[in-house]
Amino acid sequence: MEYEGFEDALEELKNIVLQFENKKDITLDDLLKNYERGIKAYSFCMKKLDDTQKKIKFIDENIE
Protein backbone atom coordinates (compact mmCIF):
# COMPACT_ATOMS: atom_id res chain seq x y z
CA MET A 1 0.00 0.00 0.00
CA GLU A 2 1.24 3.46 -0.87
CA TYR A 3 0.59 6.27 1.56
CA GLU A 4 -0.01 9.84 0.49
CA GLY A 5 1.50 11.18 3.67
CA PHE A 6 2.36 10.67 7.32
CA GLU A 7 -1.24 11.13 8.41
CA ASP A 8 -2.48 8.36 6.08
CA ALA A 9 0.07 5.89 7.43
CA LEU A 10 -0.70 6.87 11.02
CA GLU A 11 -4.41 6.38 10.37
CA GLU A 12 -3.65 2.92 8.99
CA LEU A 13 -1.80 2.07 12.21
CA LYS A 14 -4.74 3.30 14.29
CA ASN A 15 -7.16 1.17 12.25
CA ILE A 16 -5.01 -1.93 12.72
CA VAL A 17 -4.92 -1.40 16.49
CA LEU A 18 -8.70 -0.95 16.55
CA GLN A 19 -9.14 -4.20 14.64
CA PHE A 20 -7.02 -6.04 17.19
CA GLU A 21 -8.93 -4.49 20.07
CA ASN A 22 -12.35 -5.25 18.60
CA LYS A 23 -11.73 -8.80 17.41
CA LYS A 24 -11.46 -11.48 20.03
CA ASP A 25 -11.20 -14.33 17.52
CA ILE A 26 -8.69 -13.24 14.92
CA THR A 27 -7.30 -15.83 12.54
CA LEU A 28 -3.60 -16.40 12.15
CA ASP A 29 -3.83 -15.26 8.52
CA ASP A 30 -5.52 -12.00 9.55
CA LEU A 31 -2.96 -11.50 12.29
CA LEU A 32 -0.11 -11.92 9.82
CA LYS A 33 -1.77 -9.67 7.24
CA ASN A 34 -2.35 -6.93 9.81
CA TYR A 35 1.18 -7.29 11.14
CA GLU A 36 2.59 -6.80 7.65
CA ARG A 37 0.36 -3.76 7.04
CA GLY A 38 1.35 -2.35 10.42
CA ILE A 39 5.07 -2.76 9.80
CA LYS A 40 4.79 -1.03 6.43
CA ALA A 41 2.82 1.88 7.93
CA TYR A 42 5.21 2.10 10.89
CA SER A 43 8.26 2.12 8.62
CA PHE A 44 6.72 4.82 6.46
CA CYS A 45 5.98 6.98 9.53
CA MET A 46 9.47 6.53 10.95
CA LYS A 47 11.08 7.46 7.63
CA LYS A 48 8.92 10.58 7.35
CA LEU A 49 9.79 11.60 10.90
CA ASP A 50 13.50 11.00 10.28
CA ASP A 51 13.42 12.98 7.02
CA THR A 52 11.60 15.83 8.74
CA GLN A 53 14.11 15.87 11.58
CA LYS A 54 16.99 16.02 9.09
CA LYS A 55 15.33 18.91 7.22
CA ILE A 56 14.78 20.85 10.45
CA LYS A 57 18.41 20.29 11.48
CA PHE A 58 19.59 21.44 8.05
CA ILE A 59 17.45 24.59 8.26
CA ASP A 60 18.64 25.34 11.78
CA GLU A 61 22.30 24.92 10.82
CA ASN A 62 21.96 27.21 7.81
CA ILE A 63 20.19 29.99 9.69
CA GLU A 64 22.93 30.37 12.28
C-alpha positions as CSV (number, residue, x, y, z in Angstrom):
1,M,0.0,0.0,0.0
2,E,1.2,3.5,-0.9
3,Y,0.6,6.3,1.6
4,E,0.0,9.8,0.5
5,G,1.5,11.2,3.7
6,F,2.4,10.7,7.3
7,E,-1.2,11.1,8.4
8,D,-2.5,8.4,6.1
9,A,0.1,5.9,7.4
10,L,-0.7,6.9,11.0
11,E,-4.4,6.4,10.4
12,E,-3.6,2.9,9.0
13,L,-1.8,2.1,12.2
14,K,-4.7,3.3,14.3
15,N,-7.2,1.2,12.3
16,I,-5.0,-1.9,12.7
17,V,-4.9,-1.4,16.5
18,L,-8.7,-1.0,16.6
19,Q,-9.1,-4.2,14.6
20,F,-7.0,-6.0,17.2
21,E,-8.9,-4.5,20.1
22,N,-12.4,-5.2,18.6
23,K,-11.7,-8.8,17.4
24,K,-11.5,-11.5,20.0
25,D,-11.2,-14.3,17.5
26,I,-8.7,-13.2,14.9
27,T,-7.3,-15.8,12.5
28,L,-3.6,-16.4,12.1
29,D,-3.8,-15.3,8.5
30,D,-5.5,-12.0,9.5
31,L,-3.0,-11.5,12.3
32,L,-0.1,-11.9,9.8
33,K,-1.8,-9.7,7.2
34,N,-2.4,-6.9,9.8
35,Y,1.2,-7.3,11.1
36,E,2.6,-6.8,7.7
37,R,0.4,-3.8,7.0
38,G,1.3,-2.4,10.4
39,I,5.1,-2.8,9.8
40,K,4.8,-1.0,6.4
41,A,2.8,1.9,7.9
42,Y,5.2,2.1,10.9
43,S,8.3,2.1,8.6
44,F,6.7,4.8,6.5
45,C,6.0,7.0,9.5
46,M,9.5,6.5,10.9
47,K,11.1,7.5,7.6
48,K,8.9,10.6,7.3
49,L,9.8,11.6,10.9
50,D,13.5,11.0,10.3
51,D,13.4,13.0,7.0
52,T,11.6,15.8,8.7
53,Q,14.1,15.9,11.6
54,K,17.0,16.0,9.1
55,K,15.3,18.9,7.2
56,I,14.8,20.8,10.5
57,K,18.4,20.3,11.5
58,F,19.6,21.4,8.0
59,I,17.4,24.6,8.3
60,D,18.6,25.3,11.8
61,E,22.3,24.9,10.8
62,N,22.0,27.2,7.8
63,I,20.2,30.0,9.7
64,E,22.9,30.4,12.3
